[in-house]
Amino acid sequence: MPESRIAVCRVEKKDRPYIEEKLKKYILDATNIDWQQFFVLKNSGKTVAFGRVVDHGRYFELASLGVDYYHRGKGLGLRMLNFLIEQARQLDCNKPIYGVTHRPSFLEKAGFEEVRACPEDLEYKRNYICKLDASKIKIMKYYA
Ligand SMILES: CC(C)(COP(=O)(O)OP(=O)(O)OC[C@H]1O[C@@H](n2cnc3c(N)ncnc32)[C@H](O)[C@@H]1OP(=O)(O)O)[C@@H](O)C(=O)NCCC(=O)NCCS
């Protein structure tokens, strides 16, 4: 995919319905939506991926990451994930970065590893907020 066609930017108002629809469809985290947290990846001006950086105070969480079904397998998900990591690091490079996911091997591609000890809020999210079976959901931490 030519580099010049791809751009990652903050979400615009017109992107919101698309993201809301996909969060439902892909069963992603749609809790406490704050649009300031979201970024979108555009391919030739068309929004095809999205994700957010949630600042929990003591740590960051990368969440609600999705790639349009028809654009998967082209490296865009990893591109979005690396962008979110960079955003979090620019905000505070000393804060740990976590992800709660049913796709651990995808996060591993960017340098995340599963952790047993994690912030209580994330454990709560895994057990009570995520809609999938908690045993399938891993809490991952980014190791630079
Ligand atoms: C998971 C998701 C974001 C991946 O996006 P994508 O654009 O297809 O991923 P990429 O093409 O960037 O793949 C990057 C790497 O991750 C791997 N990967 C992609 N999807 C994966 C999955 N579902 N499970 C495990 N590994 C996966 C790829 O094999 C690739 O590895 P490689 O570089 O060694 O070939 C996308 O399938 C999606 O939106 N799924 C629904 C929403 C979801 O599950 N979000 C949770 C993300 S934590």
PDBQT file of the ligand as one rigid body, heavy atoms in Angstrom, charges set to zero:
ROOT
HETATM    1  C1  LIG A 201      -7.074  -7.585  15.352  1.00  0.00    +0.000 C 
HETATM    2  C2  LIG A 201      -7.072  -6.561  14.201  1.00  0.00    +0.000 C 
HETATM    3  C3  LIG A 201      -7.035  -5.144  14.760  1.00  0.00    +0.000 C 
HETATM    4  C4  LIG A 201      -5.817  -6.809  13.333  1.00  0.00    +0.000 C 
HETATM    5  O1  LIG A 201      -5.782  -5.844  12.308  1.00  0.00    +0.000 OA
HETATM    6  P1  LIG A 201      -5.038  -6.149  10.922  1.00  0.00    +0.000 P 
HETATM    7  O2  LIG A 201      -4.923  -4.874  10.184  1.00  0.00    +0.000 OA
HETATM    8  O3  LIG A 201      -5.694  -7.274  10.223  1.00  0.00    +0.000 OA
HETATM    9  O4  LIG A 201      -3.621  -6.649  11.446  1.00  0.00    +0.000 OA
HETATM   10  P2  LIG A 201      -2.230  -6.497  10.685  1.00  0.00    +0.000 P 
HETATM   11  O5  LIG A 201      -2.417  -6.760   9.238  1.00  0.00    +0.000 OA
HETATM   12  O6  LIG A 201      -1.596  -5.190  11.055  1.00  0.00    +0.000 OA
HETATM   13  O7  LIG A 201      -1.405  -7.693  11.327  1.00  0.00    +0.000 OA
HETATM   14  C5  LIG A 201      -0.230  -7.471  12.068  1.00  0.00    +0.000 C 
HETATM   15  C6  LIG A 201       0.243  -8.758  12.635  1.00  0.00    +0.000 C 
HETATM   16  O8  LIG A 201      -0.696  -9.243  13.616  1.00  0.00    +0.000 OA
HETATM   17  C7  LIG A 201      -1.150 -10.537  13.263  1.00  0.00    +0.000 C 
HETATM   18  N1  LIG A 201      -2.586 -10.604  13.484  1.00  0.00    +0.000 N 
HETATM   19  C8  LIG A 201      -3.512  -9.889  12.826  1.00  0.00    +0.000 A 
HETATM   20  N2  LIG A 201      -4.752 -10.202  13.275  1.00  0.00    +0.000 NA
HETATM   21  C9  LIG A 201      -4.575 -11.145  14.221  1.00  0.00    +0.000 A 
HETATM   22  C10 LIG A 201      -5.475 -11.888  15.031  1.00  0.00    +0.000 A 
HETATM   23  N3  LIG A 201      -6.794 -11.727  14.937  1.00  0.00    +0.000 N 
HETATM   24  N4  LIG A 201      -4.957 -12.765  15.908  1.00  0.00    +0.000 NA
HETATM   25  C11 LIG A 201      -3.616 -12.948  15.984  1.00  0.00    +0.000 A 
HETATM   26  N5  LIG A 201      -2.703 -12.273  15.238  1.00  0.00    +0.000 NA
HETATM   27  C12 LIG A 201      -3.191 -11.394  14.365  1.00  0.00    +0.000 A 
HETATM   28  C13 LIG A 201      -0.861 -10.689  11.773  1.00  0.00    +0.000 C 
HETATM   29  O9  LIG A 201      -0.654 -12.041  11.436  1.00  0.00    +0.000 OA
HETATM   30  C14 LIG A 201       0.368  -9.856  11.582  1.00  0.00    +0.000 C 
HETATM   31  O10 LIG A 201       1.517 -10.614  11.898  1.00  0.00    +0.000 OA
HETATM   32  P3  LIG A 201       2.752 -10.701  10.877  1.00  0.00    +0.000 P 
HETATM   33  O11 LIG A 201       3.240  -9.286  10.743  1.00  0.00    +0.000 OA
HETATM   34  O12 LIG A 201       3.719 -11.609  11.567  1.00  0.00    +0.000 OA
HETATM   35  O13 LIG A 201       2.166 -11.232   9.617  1.00  0.00    +0.000 OA
HETATM   36  C15 LIG A 201      -8.315  -6.732  13.278  1.00  0.00    +0.000 C 
HETATM   37  O14 LIG A 201      -8.398  -8.100  12.896  1.00  0.00    +0.000 OA
HETATM   38  C16 LIG A 201      -9.622  -6.338  13.929  1.00  0.00    +0.000 C 
HETATM   39  O15 LIG A 201     -10.023  -5.179  13.831  1.00  0.00    +0.000 OA
HETATM   40  N6  LIG A 201     -10.322  -7.300  14.578  1.00  0.00    +0.000 N 
HETATM   41  C17 LIG A 201     -11.605  -7.014  15.231  1.00  0.00    +0.000 C 
HETATM   42  C18 LIG A 201     -11.415  -6.106  16.389  1.00  0.00    +0.000 C 
HETATM   43  C19 LIG A 201     -10.474  -6.693  17.428  1.00  0.00    +0.000 C 
HETATM   44  O16 LIG A 201     -10.407  -7.905  17.648  1.00  0.00    +0.000 OA
HETATM   45  N7  LIG A 201      -9.752  -5.790  18.089  1.00  0.00    +0.000 N 
HETATM   46  C20 LIG A 201      -8.867  -6.185  19.169  1.00  0.00    +0.000 C 
HETATM   47  C21 LIG A 201      -7.486  -5.732  18.880  1.00  0.00    +0.000 C 
HETATM   48  S1  LIG A 201      -6.467  -5.925  20.335  1.00  0.00    +0.000 SA
ENDROOT
TORSDOF 0
